[in-house]
Amino acid sequence: MSAAEHSVTLEVRENAWLATFQDLGRERSEALGVPCGGAADQHSASVANILVGNPRTATSIELMGGRFAFTASQPVLIAVTGAPADVTVNGNQVPMWEPVCVPANARVIIGNARHGMRNYLAFGGTLVTERFMGSAAPEARMGFPQQVSVGQRLELLTRYTGFEHPFLTQPLFRLPVPIPSFEQPVRTVDIVEGPETDAAPGIRELLASREYTVTAKSNHVGLRLDGPVVHPEGLGEIVSHGVPIGAFEIPHGDELIILGRYRTLTAGYPIVAFATKASLPMLGQARPGQRMAFRWVANDDAVESHHEAQRQLHTLEQRVQSLFGALDLPHGAIPVPAPAAA
């Protein structure tokens, strides 16, 4: 039987450029005018939690740039996902996208992230933090920044007490982790038509044939891209309305905006395309200077791509549950049912 839940102190020794508590965001908040927020790269955040036996929706720490270091008062089980980075435990390199057993008082350092914007650090157990509208995700405009700072002592409630097993690294225990590719110089984003696609003559051909570059003006509300655009014609005034994550918006200036998880309303700008759900994690890792290309796909193909990504997460949850159960490691995740075939 697994040990009883106990409290572990995590002391932050070095901070990234920005470190925040994070989860998958708020549910049903947007009807009240509050963005859902949540991890920009939902895939990496979900995998990190699955790998330590947590539900996908558990709170993790999202890191952006710089070096982040911590020590734990007792053994902890961690996983680091997201952009390729260097992860060490007491100076020894450890892998990303795998469960890592960290002994008590060991210094863990995560740094030198490349080819992406964000890393996700998950701990087996529950990170204790405040919640706003049911979520630990930041909402700075509502006075809920959720930033993690140097010297801060975080509390983790966990049943993990340490683990050593001579066969853990053998192929029998290899996990089917869906690791995305981060190193393409040009990232291809699948897109489907938007409500104003037909009103922008030539926009299909333009988006399919040109490259765009993420600019430094991008933020948590959306990515701003430098590249050619076509302004829709004959639309008149567009009433501002809610819009899905991944909407391609053309403002009055000559730029393209891809709205993120902290978007609100359209501000009356036309929407000429949507990124597919399966492409959203890639957009969450886009950094200034990243080049992008776009590929039009059918709606059915977009749905199937999303279902396939969810099936991969479901398979990983099942394997982790079986492995942790066989080794008597704490496991609190309930696998989300795999989607049916589209």
C-alpha positions in Angstrom: 0.0 0.0 0.0 1.2 3.5 -0.8 2.2 5.8 2.1 -0.1 8.3 3.7 -0.2 11.8 2.3 2.4 14.1 3.8 3.7 17.7 3.2 6.9 18.5 1.4 8.5 21.9 1.2 9.9 23.0 -2.1 12.3 26.0 -1.9 12.8 28.1 -5.0 16.6 28.7 -5.3 16.7 30.4 -8.8 13.9 31.9 -10.8 13.2 31.8 -14.5 12.3 35.0 -16.4 8.7 34.1 -15.5 7.5 31.2 -13.4 3.8 30.7 -12.6 1.5 28.2 -11.2 -0.5 26.8 -14.1 -3.1 24.2 -15.0 -5.4 23.6 -18.0 -7.5 26.7 -17.3 -11.0 27.7 -16.2 -14.2 26.0 -17.2 -17.3 28.0 -18.0 -15.6 31.3 -17.0 -15.9 32.9 -20.4 -19.7 33.4 -20.1 -18.8 35.7 -17.2 -16.2 37.6 -19.2 -13.1 35.9 -17.8 -10.8 34.2 -20.3 -10.2 30.5 -19.7 -6.4 31.0 -19.5 -4.3 28.0 -18.7 -1.2 26.5 -20.1 -0.3 27.8 -23.5 1.1 24.4 -24.5 -1.7 22.1 -23.1 -0.1 19.0 -24.5 3.2 19.5 -22.6 1.4 20.4 -19.4 -0.9 17.4 -19.7 2.0 15.0 -20.3 4.0 16.3 -17.4 1.2 15.6 -15.0 0.4 12.2 -16.5 4.1 11.1 -16.1 4.0 11.7 -12.3 0.6 10.0 -11.8 -1.5 13.2 -11.6 -4.7 14.1 -13.4 -4.1 16.1 -16.5 -5.7 19.1 -14.9 -3.4 19.2 -11.9 -1.4 22.3 -11.0 2.2 22.4 -12.4 4.7 25.2 -12.8 5.1 26.9 -16.2 8.6 28.3 -16.9 9.6 30.9 -19.4 13.3 31.4 -20.1 16.3 31.7 -17.7 17.1 29.2 -15.0 14.8 27.7 -12.5 16.2 25.8 -9.5 14.6 24.3 -6.4 15.3 21.8 -3.5 12.8 19.6 -1.8 12.8 18.7 1.9 11.8 15.1 1.1 12.0 12.9 -2.0 9.7 14.0 -4.9 8.7 12.6 -8.2 8.9 15.1 -11.1 8.6 15.4 -14.8 9.8 18.2 -17.1 8.3 18.7 -20.5 8.0 21.4 -23.2 10.8 23.0 -25.1 14.2 21.2 -25.1 16.1 22.2 -22.0 18.9 21.1 -19.7 17.6 19.4 -16.6 20.1 18.3 -13.8 19.7 16.8 -10.3 22.8 17.5 -8.2 24.7 18.3 -11.4 23.7 15.1 -13.1 21.8 15.3 -16.4 18.4 13.7 -16.3 15.9 13.2 -19.2 12.9 15.3 -20.0 9.5 13.7 -20.9 10.1 11.0 -18.3 9.4 10.5 -14.5 12.4 11.4 -12.5 13.0 10.4 -8.9 14.6 13.2 -6.9 16.1 12.5 -3.5 15.6 14.8 -0.5 17.6 18.1 -0.6 18.9 17.5 -4.1 19.2 20.7 -6.2 17.2 20.5 -9.4 18.1 23.0 -12.2 16.1 23.6 -15.4 17.7 26.0 -17.9 18.9 26.7 -21.4 15.6 26.2 -23.1 15.7 26.3 -26.8 13.5 25.9 -29.9 10.5 26.9 -27.8 9.1 29.3 -25.2 7.9 27.2 -22.3 8.7 24.3 -20.0 6.4 22.5 -17.6 7.4 21.1 -14.2 5.0 18.7 -12.6 5.3 17.1 -9.1 3.6 13.8 -8.1 1.0 15.1 -5.7 -0.8 18.4 -5.2 0.9 21.8 -5.3 -0.9 23.9 -2.7 -1.9 27.3 -4.1 -4.8 29.7 -4.3 -7.5 29.2 -7.0 -9.6 31.7 -8.9 -12.9 30.5 -10.4 -11.7 26.9 -9.8 -8.3 27.2 -11.4 -4.7 27.9 -10.4 -4.0 29.6 -13.8 -2.9 33.2 -13.6 -5.4 36.0 -14.3 -3.3 39.2 -13.8 -6.1 41.5 -14.9 -8.2 40.2 -12.0 -5.3 40.6 -9.5 -4.3 36.9 -9.6 -0.7 36.8 -11.0 0.3 33.4 -9.5 4.0 34.2 -10.0 6.7 32.0 -8.3 9.7 33.9 -7.0 13.2 33.2 -5.6 13.1 32.3 -1.9 9.5 31.2 -2.0 8.6 28.0 -0.1 6.0 26.0 -1.9 4.0 23.2 -0.3 3.5 19.9 -2.0 1.0 17.3 -0.6 2.1 13.8 -1.8 2.1 10.1 -1.0 5.5 9.6 -2.8 8.3 8.6 -0.4 11.1 7.8 -2.7 11.7 4.9 -5.1 14.6 2.7 -6.3 14.1 -0.2 -8.6 16.8 -2.0 -10.6 14.5 -2.6 -13.6 12.9 0.8 -14.0 15.0 1.8 -16.9 14.6 -1.5 -18.8 12.5 -1.6 -22.0 9.6 -3.3 -20.2 8.9 0.1 -18.6 9.4 2.4 -21.5 6.4 4.7 -21.8 4.7 5.7 -25.0 5.2 9.4 -24.5 4.0 11.5 -27.5 6.9 14.0 -27.7 6.4 16.8 -30.3 9.2 18.0 -32.6 10.6 21.4 -31.6 13.5 21.9 -34.0 11.9 22.7 -37.3 13.1 26.1 -38.6 9.6 26.7 -40.0 6.7 25.2 -38.2 3.6 24.2 -40.2 0.3 25.0 -38.6 -2.9 23.4 -39.9 -5.8 25.8 -40.3 -9.5 25.7 -41.3 -11.7 28.4 -42.7 -13.1 31.2 -40.6 -16.3 33.3 -40.9 -14.7 36.0 -43.0 -12.5 33.8 -45.2 -14.6 34.4 -48.3 -14.6 38.2 -47.7 -10.8 38.4 -48.1 -10.0 37.6 -51.8 -6.9 35.5 -52.2 -6.4 34.9 -48.4 -6.4 31.1 -48.9 -3.7 31.2 -51.5 -1.7 33.8 -49.5 -1.7 31.9 -46.2 -0.8 28.7 -48.0 2.1 30.1 -49.9 3.9 32.5 -47.6 6.0 32.4 -44.4 5.2 34.5 -41.4 7.4 35.5 -38.4 6.4 35.9 -34.8 7.2 39.4 -33.5 8.3 40.6 -30.1 4.9 42.3 -29.7 3.3 38.9 -29.0 2.0 38.1 -25.6 -0.4 35.9 -23.6 -3.4 37.3 -25.5 -2.1 36.4 -28.9 0.7 35.9 -31.4 1.4 38.9 -33.7 2.9 37.8 -37.0 4.8 39.8 -39.6 3.8 38.9 -43.1 1.4 39.8 -46.0 -2.3 40.0 -45.3 -5.4 40.7 -47.3 -8.0 42.9 -45.7 -11.6 41.7 -46.2 -13.9 43.8 -48.4 -17.5 45.0 -48.1 -18.1 43.7 -44.5 -19.2 47.0 -42.9 -19.1 47.1 -39.2 -18.5 43.8 -37.4 -20.1 43.5 -34.0 -17.5 42.4 -31.4 -18.1 38.8 -30.3 -16.6 35.9 -28.6 -14.1 33.9 -30.5 -12.3 30.5 -30.2 -8.7 30.0 -29.3 -6.5 30.0 -32.4 -8.6 32.5 -34.4 -6.7 34.4 -37.1 -7.6 38.0 -36.8 -6.7 40.8 -39.2 -6.7 44.2 -37.5 -6.5 47.6 -39.3 -2.8 47.4 -39.6 -0.9 45.0 -41.9 -0.3 42.2 -39.5 -1.8 38.8 -38.6 -2.9 38.0 -35.0 -3.5 34.5 -33.7 -5.5 34.7 -30.6 -4.5 32.7 -27.5 -6.0 31.4 -24.3 -6.2 34.9 -22.8 -8.1 36.5 -25.7 -11.5 38.2 -24.9 -13.6 39.6 -27.8 -12.7 40.2 -31.5 -12.9 44.1 -31.1 -14.8 44.0 -34.5 -11.9 42.6 -36.5 -12.5 39.9 -39.2 -11.6 36.3 -38.5 -10.2 34.6 -41.7 -9.1 31.2 -40.3 -8.7 29.1 -37.2 -5.8 27.0 -36.1 -6.8 23.4 -35.5 -7.0 22.1 -31.9 -4.0 19.8 -32.6 -1.9 22.8 -33.7 -2.6 24.9 -30.6 0.3 23.4 -28.4 2.7 24.3 -31.2 1.5 27.9 -31.2 1.9 28.0 -27.4 5.6 27.3 -27.9 6.2 30.0 -30.6 8.8 32.6 -29.6 9.8 35.9 -31.3 11.6 35.2 -34.5 9.9 31.8 -35.1 8.9 31.3 -38.7 5.5 29.7 -39.5 3.8 28.3 -42.6 0.1 27.4 -42.8 -1.7 24.5 -44.4 -5.4 24.4 -45.1 -7.1 21.1 -44.0 -10.7 19.8 -44.1 -12.8 20.1 -40.9 -13.0 16.3 -40.6 -9.2 16.0 -40.8 -8.9 18.6 -38.1 -11.2 16.7 -35.8 -9.4 13.4 -36.4 -6.0 15.0 -35.7 -7.4 16.2 -32.3 -8.9 12.8 -31.6 -5.6 11.1 -32.4 -3.7 13.5 -30.0 -6.2 12.6 -27.2 -5.9 8.9 -27.9 -2.1 9.1 -27.4 -2.6 10.9 -24.1 -5.2 8.2 -23.1 -2.8 5.4 -23.9 0.0 7.1 -21.9 -2.4 7.5 -18.9 -3.3 3.8 -19.0 0.4 2.7 -19.2 1.4 5.0 -16.4 -1.5 3.7 -14.3 -0.5 0.1 -14.9 3.2 0.8 -14.2 2.7 2.8 -11.0 0.2 0.2 -9.8 2.6 -2.6 -10.3 5.4 -0.8 -8.4 3.1 0.6 -5.7 3.8 4.2 -6.7 1.1 6.7 -5.8 -1.2 7.4 -8.7 -4.2 9.7 -8.6 -5.1 10.1 -12.2 -8.3 8.8 -13.7 -7.7 8.2 -17.5 -9.9 10.4 -19.6 -11.9 8.2 -22.1 -10.3 8.0 -25.5 -12.3 9.7 -28.2 -14.2 7.5 -30.6 -13.0 7.5 -34.2 -14.2 10.5 -36.2 
